[in-house]
Amino acid sequence: MTDPELRDQIRQTFPAVRFDGRVTSCDCAECTDIERELRHRRWDEISVAYLDFTCTPTLFTPGGFQAFLPAYMLRGLDDLSEDSVVAEFTLYILCPPVPEEDDDGNLLSRDVKYLLERVSLMSPAQTQAIRAFLTFVQENACDGEKRFGRFITPGSNISGADSTAP
């Protein structure tokens, strides 16, 4: 897939609609600032400077994550160099580490749970666009395989479903 094809896929699967829901889930100063900046906006209205400043949609509610993730993915594609904080942080939020067991044998999967709560709102086409983004970054970023290979597993499916299913 080429960069323009991926950008088109992201734009087509994530409609640029005004988001009127709660963007963040807490009332700390940082979340209040994000809420004030993004509430009642579309993802395509966010400035590059703001995307570079916030770097990632980590603090967003599931609805806010779905509404604004495409802006971060598209900004990440603008710069796939080693210095691209937006691409790197967006990748990390989309590829949580494999859960590990604690001393009692329980899986520590807070990051996986966080991601699954967010992608549960997404359509199959949107999860496919995210997978295409992850694959593109791994294949095209400066040292992509070395930097991101441990986070992106070929054939993985962020929705938690069997990747061989249609």
C-alpha positions in Angstrom: 0.0 0.0 0.0 1.3 3.5 -0.8 1.2 6.5 1.5 -1.6 8.2 -0.5 -3.7 5.0 -0.5 -3.3 4.6 3.2 -4.2 8.3 3.8 -7.3 7.8 1.7 -8.3 4.6 3.6 -8.0 6.5 6.9 -10.0 9.5 5.7 -12.7 7.2 4.2 -13.1 5.0 7.3 -13.0 7.7 9.9 -15.5 10.4 8.8 -14.6 13.9 9.9 -17.6 14.6 12.1 -17.9 17.0 15.0 -17.3 15.2 18.3 -19.6 16.5 21.0 -18.9 13.8 23.6 -16.5 13.9 26.5 -12.9 13.9 25.1 -11.0 13.0 28.2 -11.9 11.0 31.3 -10.6 13.2 34.1 -10.5 16.8 35.2 -6.8 17.3 35.8 -5.3 20.5 34.2 -3.9 18.6 31.2 -7.2 16.8 30.4 -9.1 20.1 30.9 -6.9 21.8 28.4 -7.4 18.9 25.9 -11.2 18.9 26.5 -11.3 22.7 25.9 -9.2 22.4 22.7 -11.0 19.5 21.1 -14.6 19.5 22.2 -17.1 20.2 19.4 -14.4 19.8 16.8 -13.7 17.4 13.9 -10.4 15.5 13.7 -9.5 17.3 10.5 -9.7 20.6 12.3 -6.8 19.9 14.8 -3.7 21.9 14.0 -0.4 20.2 13.3 1.1 22.2 16.2 -1.5 20.8 18.6 -0.9 17.2 17.4 2.8 17.7 17.8 2.3 19.2 21.3 0.0 16.4 22.6 1.8 13.6 20.7 -0.9 10.9 21.3 -4.5 10.3 22.2 -3.6 8.4 25.3 -5.8 10.4 27.7 -8.9 10.2 25.5 -12.1 8.4 26.3 -13.1 5.6 24.0 -15.3 8.0 22.0 -12.6 10.7 21.9 -10.1 8.1 20.8 -12.2 7.0 17.9 -13.0 10.6 16.9 -9.5 11.9 16.9 -7.2 8.9 16.3 -7.1 9.5 12.5 -5.5 13.0 13.0 -2.7 11.4 14.9 -2.2 8.5 12.4 -2.1 11.0 9.5 0.3 13.3 11.3 2.4 10.3 12.1 2.7 9.5 8.4 4.0 13.0 7.8 7.3 12.1 9.5 8.5 8.5 9.9 12.0 9.5 11.0 13.5 8.5 14.3 12.6 11.9 15.6 8.8 11.5 15.0 7.3 11.5 18.4 3.7 11.5 17.1 4.2 8.4 15.0 6.1 6.6 17.8 3.6 7.4 20.6 0.6 6.6 18.4 2.1 3.3 17.6 2.7 2.5 21.2 -0.9 3.3 22.2 -2.1 1.0 19.4 0.3 -1.9 20.3 0.4 -2.5 24.0 3.0 -4.8 25.4 2.1 -8.5 25.8 0.5 -9.0 29.3 2.8 -10.4 31.9 1.8 -12.4 35.0 2.2 -10.8 38.5 3.4 -12.7 41.5 -0.1 -14.3 42.0 -0.4 -15.5 38.4 -2.8 -12.8 37.2 -2.3 -11.2 33.9 -1.3 -7.6 34.0 -3.2 -6.4 31.0 -4.3 -2.8 31.8 -2.8 -1.6 28.5 -4.6 -4.3 26.5 -7.9 -3.6 28.3 -7.4 0.1 27.6 -7.0 -0.5 23.9 -9.8 -3.0 23.6 -12.2 -0.5 25.3 -11.3 2.0 22.6 -11.4 -0.2 19.5 -14.7 -1.8 20.6 -16.4 1.3 19.2 -14.7 1.0 15.8 -16.0 -0.6 12.7 -14.2 -3.5 11.0 -13.1 -1.0 8.3 -11.6 1.3 11.0 -9.7 -1.6 12.6 -8.4 -2.6 9.2 -7.2 1.0 8.6 -5.4 0.9 11.9 -3.8 -2.4 10.9 -2.8 -0.9 7.6 -1.2 2.1 9.4 0.7 -0.2 11.7 2.0 -2.3 8.9 2.9 0.8 6.8 4.9 2.3 9.7 6.7 -0.9 10.4 7.7 -1.3 6.7 8.5 2.3 6.0 9.7 4.1 9.1 13.4 4.7 9.5 14.5 1.4 11.1 10.9 0.5 11.4 11.4 -3.2 11.8 14.1 -2.7 14.5 12.2 0.1 16.4 8.7 -1.3 16.1 8.9 -5.0 15.2 8.4 -6.1 18.8 5.2 -4.2 19.0 3.7 -5.2 15.7 3.2 -8.9 15.0 2.4 -9.8 11.4 -1.2 -11.1 11.2 -2.2 -9.5 14.5 -5.6 -8.1 14.9 -6.1 -5.2 17.3 -9.8 -6.0 17.7 -8.9 -9.3 19.4 -10.6 -11.4 16.8 -9.0 -14.2 14.8 -7.0 -12.4 12.0 -7.8 -15.2 9.6 -11.5 -14.5 9.7 -13.0 -12.5 6.8 
